[in-house]
Amino acid sequence: MSGGTSETKLVNFAMANKVRRKIINFLAKGDRNVEEIGEVIGKKTFDFHLKFLKDAGLIELEKETVRISEYGKNFLENKKKIGIEEVKDLSQAKPVEIAEVRQFLPCIADASKFRVIADMAPPLDGALKILEPIFPRANYSDIKSSLIVKKGEIITTIYGNGKVVMRMVKNGDEAKEELENLKNAINEAIKKGITPPPKEKIKVELMDIYKYLPQTNCGKCGEQGCYSFAIRLMAGQVNLEKCTLLKESQYATNQERLQFLATYI
């Protein structure tokens, strides 16, 4: 494989699933036959997971034999090197508290939701960038010295000076709960002293989302069509749960790929 953008996305689709990671690690020890792999992961989902790995170029199939490809071997080796070199130390950071909720206002993007402004103490400053990998959907901005964390429709921005802005919350109780969860996640990482390696950045385009939607324009999500739904999903105004068709068995692969892409929006 060439290692271009589309290939990178396929590989990350494949390796985002723990069952497929288990298969790759199993194959890293040597070639296996299909029966051996079926015993490890269960024969019911065998074909489903192998297709992902084959499409990504990580494995090769020859009759009843499954082996990791050269590309797959290189991928694993690079991941090991990244994991060793990029583990960050948080041992000097101090646990944080949400010291004060200063404002509770209607949200600008949606008047039915609310915006909360709070203070976190002590300020995290340079530790913010190190903390980015602990959140499934987060992006650090060097320009603004801020960490943006997305969870469903809720968007939280943590600034280096201690200011915290949380948008799209339903009410005060939800705001308090999410601020508490945020504090606990940060303090757990500080307690451990390390965070996972930084996530590989993947640029998600509108058409990346649209092509995996059912494209039936059924309107069950409340939007005019799937394209409109994709636009609002990219903007963080809806979540995948609103597309009920994705829960049907025929869209299982599409749903998994969309769930993966959504973590990078």
Sequence and secondary structure as in RCSB ss.txt:
>XXXX:A:sequence
MSGGTSETKLVNFAMANKVRRKIINFLAKGDRNVEEIGEVIGKKTFDFHLKFLKDAGLIELEKETVRISEYGKNF
LENKKKIGIEEVKDLSQAKPVEIAEVRQFLPCIADASKFRVIADMAPPLDGALKILEPIFPRANYSDIKSSLIVK
KGEIITTIYGNGKVVMRMVKNGDEAKEELENLKNAINEAIKKGITPPPKEKIKVELMDIYKYLPQTNCGKCGEQG
CYSFAIRLMAGQVNLEKCTLLKESQYATNQERLQFLATYI
>XXXX:A:secstr
    HHHHHHHHHHHTSHHHHHHHHHHTTS EEHHHHHHHH GGGHHHHHHHHHHTTSEEEETTEEEE HHHHHH
HHHHHHHHHH  EE TT    EEEEEEEEEE SS TTSEEEEEEEES  TTHHHHHGGGSSSEEEETTTTEEEEE
ETTEEEEEETTSEEEEEEESSHHHHHHHHHHHHHHHHHHHHHSEE          HHHHHTTS      TTSSSS
HHHHHHHHHTTSS GGG GGGGSGGGHHHHHHHHHHHTT 
